[in-house]
Amino acid sequence: MTKMLVLAFLSLLTALSVHSDDSLVVAEATLDVNGDGRPDTVQVVMVHGEKYVDAEPSCHMSYGGTPWYRGQFVVRVQLAGEKTVETELGLLFGRDRTALEFNGIGWPLVFQDLNHDGRLEFTLGQYATCNGSEYIVLSIDSTGHVSALSPTIYAGGHTGSTDVLHPTERGFRFSTPYSASTGSYSCTEFDWHAKEGRFIEGATLPGPCSEDEHGDSNVKE
């Protein structure tokens, strides 16, 4: 299946604007979410929180001075001709996530049809280690509500939304970050289980997935 990516960027002017309710849009995409031929809008919005620069030398530091945004976030969906719907993002990552963080504003949201239902899913991630982040696969239903279709997935890179998930006939696969203990990458598969309505982890194979030149498309030698 041909990989479908929809990348949408906020302009700097839009990204820096603060709504009247003091919320801040950190990422936005305009696309036809529900297949009705009309453009819809999907936003990741900080509704409460802070902007800060991490100057401590580490993998988490604010390279180039790009600030982090930490606090409470929602996914705000405006389907054409419908009311705006907001879904609490922290609950989708897990109830222990009292605060989320995203690095910078205006980063692209990546959409793919990962469960082959003809509708697009998207991913959002949180920093985990120097080698990778924890991502979840999210779906938007016909009313604009967002739900998680996967557990957290540890994949390479530190982007807010990732394109390292490669569609397969049963779901998707990706190269897990380099492991110092094994001295290599591995390729992990997630299969779609329609009855449960979720992606469930399947086989993990030694070595990187064939789609990734170095085992992790976000890690370059």
Disulfide bonds with the S-S distance in Angstrom:
Cys59-Cys130 1.88
Cys187-Cys209 1.98
